Amino acid sequence: MTEFVDEIENEESFASNLLIRSAVERQLEILGETLKKFRIAEPELAESIPKIHRIVAMRNVIAHEYGEIDYGIVWAALAAEVPEVLLRVEHMLRDEEC
């Protein structure tokens, strides 16, 4: 999902690009739903994923349309939180393969 915004320079460009926003929203829904299920299935292991609760909460806002989506928050999550979460999940998957 982060590759969707590689060419986007700033929050304003992101917020004004409906196609990119829609793609990112969908990917956040998928990631959030997956993390929500993972948190139920493996609560102790899920605790090692940074800010898992924030990604799940963002998914709920997007999926259930709890008011307007704040694209500043989405942009900030893409810049800081999502890469950290994805990296941790990749490490966990790699550890499981060993």
Backbone hydrogen bonds, N-H to C=O, Kabsch-Sander energy under -0.5 kcal/mol:
donor,donor_aa,acceptor,acceptor_aa,energy
4,F,1,M,-1.3
5,V,2,T,-1.1
6,D,3,E,-1.0
8,I,5,V,-1.1
9,E,7,E,-0.5
14,F,10,N,-2.1
15,A,11,E,-3.1
16,S,12,E,-1.6
17,N,14,F,-1.4
18,L,16,S,-0.9
21,R,17,N,-2.8
22,S,18,L,-2.6
23,A,19,L,-2.1
24,V,20,I,-2.7
25,E,21,R,-2.9
26,R,22,S,-2.2
27,Q,23,A,-2.2
28,L,24,V,-2.6
29,E,25,E,-2.1
30,I,26,R,-2.2
31,L,27,Q,-2.8
32,G,28,L,-2.8
33,E,29,E,-2.4
34,T,30,I,-2.3
35,L,31,L,-2.7
36,K,32,G,-2.2
37,K,33,E,-2.2
38,F,34,T,-2.5
39,R,35,L,-2.6
40,I,36,K,-1.3
41,A,37,K,-2.5
42,E,38,F,-3.3
46,A,42,E,-2.8
47,E,43,P,-1.2
48,S,45,L,-1.5
49,I,46,A,-1.9
52,I,49,I,-1.4
54,R,51,K,-0.5
55,I,51,K,-1.7
56,V,52,I,-2.3
57,A,53,H,-2.3
58,M,54,R,-2.3
59,R,55,I,-2.2
60,N,56,V,-2.0
61,V,57,A,-2.0
62,I,58,M,-2.5
63,A,59,R,-3.3
64,H,60,N,-2.3
65,E,61,V,-0.8
66,Y,61,V,-1.1
67,G,65,E,-2.1
71,Y,69,I,-1.0
73,I,70,D,-0.7
74,V,70,D,-1.8
75,W,71,Y,-2.6
76,A,72,G,-2.2
77,A,73,I,-2.5
78,L,74,V,-2.5
79,A,75,W,-1.8
80,A,76,A,-2.1
81,E,76,A,-0.6
82,V,77,A,-3.1
84,E,80,A,-0.9
85,V,81,E,-2.4
86,L,82,V,-3.0
87,L,83,P,-2.3
88,R,84,E,-2.0
89,V,85,V,-2.5
90,E,86,L,-2.5
91,H,87,L,-2.2
92,M,88,R,-2.3
93,L,89,V,-2.6
94,R,90,E,-2.4
95,D,91,H,-2.4
96,E,92,M,-1.7
97,E,93,L,-1.4
98,C,94,R,-0.9
